[in-house]
Structure formats: C-alpha cells, structure tokens
Amino acid sequence: MNTTEKTAPRTEGSAGGVAGDATTMRAAVYDRFGGPDVVSVERMPRPTPADDQLLVRLHAASVSVADHRVRARDVPRGLRLPTMFALGWRRPTHRVLGMDGAGVVEAVGAGVADFAVGDRVVLLRGAAFGCHAEYAVVRAAGAVARIPDELTFVDAAALPFGFGTAQVFLEAGGIAQGDDVLVNGASGAVGSAAVQLAKRRGARVTGVCSAGNAELVRDLGAERVIDYAREDFTSSGARYDAVVECVGNAPYRRARRAIRRGGVLLLVIADLAGIVGSKLRPVRHGIRRVQDTGAVTGTHLAEFARLAAAGDVRPVIDRVYPLDRIREAHAYVDGGHKRGNVIVTLADPS
C-alpha cells in the first residue's frame, strides 16, 4: 500500500550519482549547525557490522522534526545548553542525520541468528541517527524487524518515528477502552499515528489541527476535530482522560484545564520545565505528567509493519524526495506544516 497525501512533489527512484566502491557509500552529511544549506551529499566510509549487528542497505528514511531540531539546534526552551552535550558544542556529534529507515539486510555479524542476508527490514536508530545514508548498522536484538512483502520501503520508513513514539506514550499513559483522548498536533508524524493507535485501543479521539488537515484527521479515526485557529481546546470546558501533546504549545499549566482529575498529560514535546516537573512531581492536582517512556522495540516495529501491510493503520506520507534533493526535504520540514511524514529515497523505493 502507499498513502501519499500530495502526489505532485513526489519523486521516486535511485538516488543517482556515480557508483562508488564496496567500502564507501553516499550520505547526507552536515558539519555545522544551521539551515538546510548546511546539508550536502558526499561519499563516506561504509559501516561494518559488529558481531551482534546487521548491515542494512537502506531504500528509504524519514526526515523528521527531530532531524530539524538537531540540525538547526531548534530545541524547546531551556534545553539548548543541556542538549549541546549530546548534539555537539561547535560541530555536530552525528554527521549523518536520520533516525529510522527501511531496506534490505546486506550482511550479518558473526553472532546474528535471527536475520539473514536479503531480509526486508525496518529499523530505528533513534538518537544514534545515521539513516540518511545508503547503509546503516543496527543491533539485531534492537529496534529492527522484518517487513511483509506487501509493504513498500517508503511506507515502512514512515512507521518507526511516528508510530513508535505514539505507541510508547500511549502505553505509558495506560490509554484504554472508553478513554477520551485529545491529540494536539493530530496531523503530524506522531499525532497522526497517535490518533490511529488510540482509536485501536478503544478510545474516543479528538484531534487538534489546522482546518486544512481536518478531513485527514477524521479519516484516521478522530470522532471530533478542533481547528486550533478558531478554538482553544484548553478553554472550551471539555475534559479528557488524556492529552497527547505533540506540538509544544500546551504545557501542564495550560493543558491541565482540559484534563480530568485522574487523567494524564503525555508530553511528547516538553521544555526543560516540563521535563524537570514531570520527574520531580509526576502527579500534580490529580493529573499525571508523563515525559519519560519505555523504548521502541523490534516487537513494536514488527506489529506496526503487520498492521500497515494489512491496511489496519495508515502511514501518512506528505512528500517523497530522492537523496540528491534532501535539502528540499529539510526545508519543507522546517516550514512546520507537513502532514505526517517526509521521506527520502536512497535506492529503488519499491
């Protein structure tokens, strides 16, 4: 299946360029922080799998809000200094961005028994990044799973970041049958996944998005959609069992007005105050605040892939770019108006 939302800008096919030798690969690299122009496609050494790793020839990867934040150092309030330890002080710690991708296993480490060369897989490297390249390594026991033949690499690459993030937050929040759940930012990568996964848990879902994305969010399963330009969900008087905060504009002091006592605020995006507050005082005024969650696993990814292949969930894809146009992909994500996911193709995306 393929669920592109805007077909006009979509370009698929080989990343192009001159073929290199077996020890190098093409990758989108950046050596300084800044706008999309700091990213360039270069040749660099191809990784070699350790004994417990897979080497994956990537066909597609997402360009996410996380890539934007890291590249531009555009982090929530109070986090610029703390994140410099992870992102780098003067130069980026990780030259290649890309948290997730999908492709074919090219080689396996000596200790790997559960995967074989030729397996079609989806993977999540998370904060290790490195997926905006033709090859990446991942621990065989980590966040990697086979994908069904019915699922394209493009659709598979749209699963780990959005669905993985949404799932671990919904699990941490204990979202269950009959809960009233509001998703703030319901048309983004995480929000569009949260709407679908909350609905599958039996929740009644309200989505907050722009008027232009209302039909999409309803199609994904929201029973009600709020246009944020016309209504402030925190001031309407409605109360929810959970608010999934995917935008960064509804911290506890604002969102609490929309949450029932005994409910939960799931802080997918939080500033320093929100992070510290959720750790030091996780329950306040009878409302639980969750910012720290469990990790996305290979089991999670396998389930998302199965559901997507069967048509039971929908990976929302806004635009697809070849590797040579990755600056355009970054610029589009920087605009802050993407629907679901932006994907970059690194090889034949079929």
N, C-alpha and C positions, 0 to 999 in steps of 0.2 A: 504494500500500500504506500501511497505517497500523499501527503496532505499539505502541499504548499499553499499558502494563503495568497501570495501575489506572484503570478506567473511571469509577468513581463520582465523583471530583472533577473530571473533565474537563468544561470548558465552552468551547464554541467559538462564534464569531460575531463580529459587529462590535464594535469597541472601544467603541462608543457615544459619547455626548457630543454637544454642539452643533457642527454643522459650522462651520468657520472659512473665512476667505478663502483665496485661492490663494497667499498669502505666508506663511502660518503653518501649524503642524502641532501635533498633540498628542504629548507626550513624557513619559516618566517621568524626573523630574529630582530631584537632591538637591544641597543647598548646604552640607551639613555631614556629617561622618562619624558613623556610628552604626548603630543597628539599622534594621529595615525601615521604622519610622515616619518616618525622615528622607526617604523617597521619596514624591513626590506627582506626580500627573498634571496638567500645565499646558500652556498654549499657548506656543509659542516660534517664532521665525522659521524658515521652511523653508530648508534649504540650497540653494545654487545650484551646479550643476556647473561646474567649470573645463573648459578645452578638452579635457583628457585624461580626464575623469571621466564617470560615469553618475550620474543621479539615480534612485534606486530607491524605489518605493512599497512599503514593507515590509508583508508579511502576517503574518509570524511571526519570532520571535527567541528565542534561548535565554537563560535566566537561569542562569548558570554559577557554579561555585565561585570563578572569577576575579572575577565581579561581587561576590560576598560578600566576598572578601578586600579588594577595593578600597574598597567602601562602608564596611566595618567596620574597616578598617586591621588586619585579622587576617592578618598575614603571618608566614612562618616565622621562627624565632629568628635574631636578628641583622640582619634586613632592614628593620626599622621605619624607622630613620634613613635608610638609602640610598634606600628607596622613596618617601620624602617628597618627593624632588626630582621624581619623576615623577607622584606622586599628588596633591601639594599639601601645603603646610605647615599652613595654618589652614583653608583651604577646598579642596574638590575641584578638581583641574585640569580634569577632564571632568565636566560636569554631568549628562550622559546616559550611562548605562552600556549594556552590550550589545555583545559582541564580534562577533556574527555574526547573520545573518538570511537570509530568503528573501522574494522579492517580484517585482514587475514593473517593468521599466525605464520610467520616466516621461519622461525627457529625456536626451539625449546631448550631450556637449560638441562643439564645432566640429571637433576633431581626431579624433573617435572614428569608426572604420570597422567594427569587428568586432562591434558590438552595435547593436540598433535599438530604438526605442520599441515596447513590447509584449512584449519578450523576458521569459520567466520565468527568474529567475536566483537563485543562491545566492551569498552573499558573506561575506567575513571581513575586518572592520576591525581585529581584534586589539586591541592596546594603545591604539589611537585611540578605541575604544569608539564610542558614538553610535547603536546599533541598537535601543534601547528607545524608538523613536520611529516615527512614521508614514512618515518619509522619511529616507534616508541617502545620502551620496555615496560612491563608491568609484572608484579608478583603473581604467580599462578594461583596462590591462595588469597589474593587480594580482590579488588573490585574489578573483576573481569568475568564474562560469561559468554557462552555460545549464543548465537542468534539464529533463528529459523531462516530457512532459505526464502520464505515469503516476505521477509523484512529487508528493505533496502538498507544500504550502509548510511545513506542520508537520513532516513528516518531513525535508524538505530542511534546515530550520533546525537540526535535530539532528545534522547532519553536520560542519560546519566545525571547531568547537572540539574535540570528542572524536576524530573520525576524523583530522582534520588533525594534532593533537598526537601521537596514537599513530603515525601514518604517519612523521612526520619523525624520531621517536625510533627507530622500528624500522629506518628507512633508515640513520640514524647508527650504529646498533648492528650493522648488517650481518646482521640476522636472516635465516636461510636454511633450506633444506630439511634436515630432520633435527635441527635445534636443539631443545634442551629449554629452554622459556621459562616462567618464572613471572611472573604478573601480580599484584602486590599492590594490592588495591583493584579487583578484576575486575568489580564490578557498577556502577561509576561511569561517567560520561560517557567519560572517556579509557580506563578499564580495559575497559569492555565493547567498545569499538572495538579496543583492543589485542589482546584475545582473538581477535576475528574476523580481524583483519589478519595476526596472527602465524600463525594457522591457515592462511590463504590462502597464506602463504609456505612452507608445508610443515612448520612447527614443531609439536612436541608441547607442548601448552599446559597448564599448571597454574594454576588461578585461586585466589586467596585472597579470601574474602569472608565475610559472615555466613551462618549456616545457612539463614536465610530466603531468601537470594538464590542458593543453591547450584544449584537447578534451572535458573534463568535462565542462569547462567554455563555450565552443561553444555550447554544448548540453543544457546548461542552458539559452542560448539566446544571447550570445555575438556575434556580427557580425564580430568583429576583436579581435584577441588575441595577446598580446605582451609578448614575453619571456623576463623577466627582466634581465636575464643573458646576453642577446645579444643586447638589445636596451634600451636606457634610454628614457622613454616616454616624459620627460621634455625637451629633446634636439632634438627631431625629427622634430620639426617645426609644428607638428599638434596642433590644438587648439580645446578645448572642452568648452561646456557651463557649465559643472560641472565636478569636480574631487572628487571622493569619496575616501578619504584617510583612508585605513583600516590597514596600516602596521606600520606607524610611521616614515617612511624614506622620506616622501615628505611634509615637512612643507611649509608654504607660500613662503618663499624665494626661494625654489626650484620649487614648483608646479606652481607658477604664470606664468612661461614661457609656460605652456601648457593650460592656461585658457584664453578665450576671454574676452575682456573688457565687463563688464556687467554680467560676469559669477560668479560662486560660488565655493569655496573650502569647502567641507564638512569634517571637522576634526573629524572623528570617534576616532582616536587616536591623541593626541596632548601632547606636553611637556608644561612646565609652561609658556614659552614664547608664545607658540601658544594660550594657554588659555587666558592669560592676553591680548595679542594682539587682539584676536577676540572680547574681551569685550570692550576694550578701543578704538579700531579703527576697527570696524567691516567691513568697506569698505575702501580698500586701492588700489590705482591705478585702480579704477573702478572695482575691484574684491571683492565680498562679502566673508567674512570668517564666517563660522558657526561652533561653537563648542557646544553651549548650545541648547537643543531641548526640545520639549514637552515630556510628559511621555507616556510610553506604557500603553494602557488601555485594559480592558476586551473586548471592542469592536474590537480593533486591533486583539487580540488573537482569538476571535470568527471567524473573517474573514480569518485569516491565516489557522485555522483548517478547515474551509469550503473549501478553495481553495486546501489545501493539500489532503483532502478526495476525492475531485473531480478530482485530478490529474493535476490541473492547476498550482500549484507550487510544487517544489520538495525539501523536507528537506534532504539535503545531509548529510549522516552519514558515517563516516570513520570506526570507531570501536566501539564495544559494550563490556563492561566488567561487570561482577557481582560485587556487593558491596565488596565482600571479596578480589577483585583484584583492588581496587581503586588506590592503589599506582602505579600499572602499567598504569592505565589511566592517572594519573598525570604525570608520566614520559614520556608518549607518547606526551601529550600536551606540556610539557616542551621542547620537541625536536623542536618545531616550524614548523613542516611540515605536520600537519594534514590537511585533505581535509574536509571542512565542520565541522561537529560536532563529538565529542566523547561522548558517552552515558554510564552511569552506571545504571544497573538494580537493583531495590530494592525489587522486587517481580516478579510474573509472568508477563512478558512484553507484553502479547498478547492484 
